[in-house]
Amino acid sequence: MQRLDGLMVRAVADLQGPPTSGERLATGGRVIILSVVLAAGAFLYWILPASGWGLIALISAGLAYALLLIATHEMVHGTLFGVPSFEFGLGCLLSWPMAWPFATYARLHRLHHRWNGLDARDPERTQALPQDALSASPVGRWLHHHPFAVRCLLLGGIGLILDTARKGWQLRSIDPRLKAAQRLDGVGVILFHGGMLALAISQGVVLRYLLFWIVFERVIGVVVQYRGLVEHHGLWEKAHEVAGSSLLSQRLRQLATSRDVASGPWLNAWMGGLPHHSAHHAFPAVPSTRLPEASARINALLRAHRWPLPSRLGSYGEAVTGLHSPKKYEGF
């Protein structure tokens, strides 16, 4: 296992490092395009009469916003532009209008990379473990059996926000910087929404303002929750099945407990490299534009050494059936 781990490190060594000027231009263009769609959709919602067209414009804006929030994942790692301090500030500015606690998420996401498939405290774990099932009520077991309906359709964006805030509070003893991160997020969200609500009240459009954010929360919640389920759900104990040992290296564990999705260059770009999630977990310093090549090299090595390949779906849509099936408690 150590030899295979070392070969993977050498195989992708040239892919790690900050993005090139061309890659920065491409990712910057992605952020700008999504921001323009977001702004245009929000503008049309406010200038059009309350109608179906205004709602369609708002849903389109919500989809663009969801992809922007997915881009903040790259900002956590500093791989979007290769300038971590700038990306942290940009992530906060993009996230606070949706009440998303980006600074808290940035701290928790580091723990996720350390604990995925290893420590039950993993803040992004979506899968109930066997011990959870033993102590769960019948309603709790039903909820665990239907992750798509519960997380994507019921909990949505507000569920993500509250869960991130709760876990940030619970894990402050593990990462002392979480306390400052939560303070920063709280001030940022309150200042933004306090100002916007005051403006809505002064203009007499409070109900329309609330509808605006409710639609955003529902659209973004489905996209971001679904993304998280696709990437890891059902794979928590896969590492033990692959190796039959707790001595599996961290990189091989991440490959076993992360799921890839077949994608072309465009989908990979819009999703910030997340379709190649196993390669990202094994080598988080690789920018999103290089992850397809990293995946290809890693999989070639795994095949050569007759090691199981990471789980892979043919499309994002393919996951719906598995996530909705009550028969597959451990995953799909």
N, C-alpha and C positions, 0 to 999 in steps of 0.2 A: 504493500500500500504506500509506503514511504517513497519507493522508487517511482510509482505512477504519479504521486503527488508532485515530486520533483520534476518529472517530465512535463507535466501540465504547466508548471511555473515557467519553465524554459520555453515552452511552446507559445505562450502568450506574452512573453516579456516585452516584445516590441510593440504590443498593442496598448500597454499601459502608459500612463502619462497624460499631460494636459491636451485638450483638443487643439488641432491645428487651426490656422486662420480660416481655412475653408470650412472646417467643421463648425467653428464658432459662427460663421456667416449663415450656415444652414440651420443651426439650432436657433439662432437669433431670428431668422426669417420665420421659423415655425412659431415662435412666441409672438412675433408681430402679427402674423396672419390670424392666429387665434384671438389675439387681443382686438383686432379690427372687427372680426365676426362677433365677438362678445359685445363690443361697444355698439355696433350697428344694430344687433338684435335688441339690445336694451333700449336704444334710442327709438327704434320703431315701436316697441311696446308702449313707450310713454307718449308718442305723438299720434299713434293710431287710436281710433275709438275702441272701446272695450269690445273686442270681437275675436273671431277665430284667427284672423290674420295676425293680430297682435300676440295671441297665444303661441302661434307657430313661430313667430320671430323670437319670442322669449325662450321657447324650447330649444331653438337653434343656438341661441346665446348660451343656454345652460350646457349644451353639449360641448361648445367651444371652451366654456369655463371648466368643465370636467377635464378636458385634455390639458388645459393650463395647470390645473391642480396636479395632474399626473406628472407634468414637467417639473413640479416642485420636488419630486422624488430625486431627480438628477441634481437639483440645487442642494439637497441635503448632502449629497456626496461630493459636490463641487465639480461635477463632470460636465455640466452644461456649457460653461464658458471657461472652466479652469481657474476661476477667481472666487474661491469659497466665501470671502467676506461680502463681496457684491451679491453673490447668489443667495446668501442668507437674507440680506435685506430685501432683495427682490421677491424671495419666497414669502416673507412676511407681508409685503405689500399686496401680493396676489391673493394670499390666503385669508387675511383678516376680514375683508368684505364679506366672505362666506362664513365668518366666525370659525374658520378652521385654525386651530392652535398650532401654527407651523413650527414655532420655536420648540414647543413641547414635543411635537412629532419628530423633529430632527434629533432630539436626544433619545427618544424611545426607539427610533429606527436603528440607531447604533446597537442598542441592546437586542433588537430583533435579529440583526446579522450575527451577533454572538450566540444567541440562544435558540435560533430556529432548529427544531428537531432534536434539541438537547435539554433545554430547561423549560419546564411547564410555565414559567413566568413570562415567557416570550410575549411581549405586548401586542404582537400582530398574529398570535395564534387564533385561528378560526375554528379549529377542530376540537370537539370535546374528547377528552381522553377516557379510557375505560373506567378509571376511578370516578370520573365525573358522572358517568352513566349509572354507577352503582348507587350514588347518593341522590340522583335526580328524581323528581316527581314524574308522574306520567306526562304532565304538561311539559316539564323540562325536557323529557326524552323526545317528545314530539317536536319541540323547538330545535333540538339538536339534529333530528332526522331531516329537517327541511331548511337547510341553510339559505337556499336561494330566496324562498318566500319570506323568511324571517329577516335576514340581513339586508337583502336588496329592496324588497317591497315594503316591509314593515318598519324596520329601524332606519334604513336609508342614511342620509347625511347627518341628521341629528343624532342618530345612534353612534356614528363614527366620532362625532365631536365629543359627546358625553363619555364615550369609552376611552378616548385619548386623554381627556381631562382626568378621568378616574384613575387610569393607570399611571399617569404622570404623578398624581398625588401618592399612589401606593408605592411607587418605586423611587421616591425621593431619597431614601436611605442608601439605595444602590448607586444613584447618580445625583450627588448634591447640587449639580447645576440645573436640575429640573425645577427647583424652586424658583430660581431667577427666570427661567424660560416661561414658566406658567404666569409669573407676574407680568412679564413683557407681553405675552399673548392677551392677558386679561385687559391690560391698559389699551393695547392696540384695537381690540375688538370693541370695547366700550366706547372709545373715542369715535371710531368710525360710525358705528351704528347709532350712537347717541346723537351725533350730528345729522345723520341721514333721517332719523326718526323725527327730530325737531323740524327739519325742513319739510318732511311729509305732512306733519301736523300744521305747519304754517300755511301750506298750500291746500289743505283740506283733502289730501289724497291718501289717508292712512290705510284704508282698505286695499287700495290698489298697490300700495307699497308692500303690504303684508303678502298679497297674492304674488307679487314679484319674487319675494324671497322664498315663499312656499314652493313655487314651481322650480326655482333653482335648486332648492334642497332636495326635491324629489328626483329631478333629472340627474343631478350630480351624485346623489346617494346611490342610485342604481348602478351607474357606471363605475364609481370608485369601489363600492362594496363588491361588485361582481369581479372586478379586476383582482382584488385581494383574495377572493375565494379561488379563482382560477389558478393563481400562482402557487398556493400551498395546501389548500384544503384536501384532506384525505391522505397526506403524505407524511404526517408527523412521525410515524413509526417505520417508515419505509427504510430508513438507514439500517435498522436492526435486521430487517428482512434481507437486505442486500449483503450485509457483512456478517450478520450473526454475532456481532461483537460491539462492545461499547468503545473499542479502541480505534474506530474509524476516524480518519483524519478530518479536520474541519472542512476542507475543500470537498472531499468526497461525500461528506455528510450533507453539505449544501446542494450538491448535485442530485443526491437521492431525494431530498425533501423539497425540491423546487420544481415547478412544472413549466415547460416551454409550450409555445403555441406557434404553429406554422404561420409564417408571415412573409410578405414581400417587403421590399425596401420602403415603400410608402407607409404601410401599416406599422412597421418597426419604427419609422421616424415619428409618426403621430403619437405612438405609444411610448416614446422615449426609451426604446430598447427593451421594454418589459416583456415582449414575446420571447426573448432569450433570457428568461429569468434565472435559469440554473447557472449559466455562465456569469451573469451579474452577481449572484450570491457567492460564487467561487472567487471571482475577481472584481470586486466592486469599484476598483479604480479605472476600469476600462470604460471609456466613453460610449454612449449608446450607439453611435454610428459604427463602432468597431465590434460590437457584441455579436453580430452574425458571423463574422470571421472567427471570433473567439470560440463560439459554439461549434463551428465546423472543425476547428483544430482539436478542441477537447473531445468531441465525439469520435474523431478519427483515432485518437489515442486510446479511448475507452474500447473501441471495437478491436484495435490491435491487441489489447491486453485482455480481451474477452470479459470486460467489465460491463455490468448493466448500464444502459444509456439512461439519461434523465427521462422522466415521464413527459409525454408530448401529446398535444391535441392537434387535430387537423385544422381547427378554427376556434374562435372564441365562442361561437354559437354551439359548438359540440358539447360544451360543458354544461349547458342548461339541463339536459336530461339527467346527467349524473348528480348535479346539485339538487335537483328536485326529487330524486328517487328516495323514498323512505326505506328502501331495502339495503342501502349501502351506508351504514352508519360510519364506517371507517373512511369513506370517501368514494371516489369514482374512477 
